[in-house]
Amino acid sequence: MQKICGAADLRAPGIIGDIPPVQPGDIVGISLSRNPRLVLALGVAQMSGEAMGRERKGKAVKVIHYVGDTLWENRS
């Protein structure tokens, strides 16, 4: 979680649990497996959901917004 909230992209090995049927280019929410309702970051899928579950290397999601970033801090 700390790396994601520091703008690190999400790699395929870091994805566990149920993966929705997403396609590359889809906007996705990133949460912890122990609290899936709490979205900590938003990103753009770099591979399909099927590939995310299968691959053991590679960037799965490019993080574009996360809790604590400038956009978060400047919300009204």
C-alpha positions in Angstrom: 0.0 0.0 0.0 2.7 2.5 0.9 4.3 2.2 -2.6 1.0 2.6 -4.4 0.3 5.7 -2.3 3.6 7.0 -3.4 2.6 6.7 -7.1 4.3 3.4 -7.9 2.6 1.5 -10.7 1.0 -1.8 -9.8 2.9 -4.9 -11.1 1.1 -8.1 -12.1 2.6 -10.2 -9.2 1.0 -7.7 -6.7 -2.5 -8.5 -7.9 -4.4 -11.1 -5.9 -8.1 -12.1 -5.3 -11.0 -11.6 -7.7 -10.0 -9.6 -10.8 -12.8 -8.0 -12.8 -13.0 -8.4 -16.6 -11.0 -5.3 -17.5 -9.3 -4.5 -20.8 -6.2 -2.4 -21.4 -7.1 1.3 -21.2 -9.9 0.8 -18.7 -9.9 3.0 -15.5 -9.6 0.8 -12.5 -9.7 1.2 -8.7 -6.9 -0.3 -6.5 -7.7 -1.6 -3.0 -6.2 -3.8 -0.4 -7.3 -7.5 -0.4 -8.3 -7.2 3.3 -10.6 -4.1 2.6 -11.7 -4.2 -1.0 -14.3 -1.4 -0.5 -11.6 1.2 0.3 -10.1 2.4 -3.0 -6.6 3.8 -2.4 -5.7 4.6 -6.0 -7.0 4.9 -9.5 -5.1 3.8 -12.6 -5.2 2.7 -16.2 -5.1 -1.0 -16.9 -2.1 -1.9 -19.0 -3.2 -5.5 -19.6 -6.5 -7.4 -19.4 -7.9 -8.8 -16.2 -7.2 -12.3 -17.4 -3.6 -11.5 -18.0 -3.3 -9.8 -14.6 -4.2 -13.0 -13.0 -2.0 -15.1 -15.1 1.2 -13.1 -15.6 4.0 -13.1 -13.0 5.8 -10.0 -14.3 5.0 -6.8 -16.0 3.1 -3.6 -15.3 -0.6 -4.3 -14.8 -1.9 -0.8 -13.8 -0.4 2.7 -14.4 -1.3 4.7 -11.3 -2.8 8.1 -12.1 -4.3 9.2 -8.7 -3.8 8.0 -5.2 -4.8 8.9 -1.6 -2.5 11.7 -0.4 -1.5 13.1 -3.8 -1.8 16.8 -4.8 -5.4 16.3 -6.2 -6.4 14.6 -2.9 -4.8 17.4 -0.8 -6.5 20.2 -2.8 -10.0 18.7 -2.7 -12.8 21.1 -1.4 
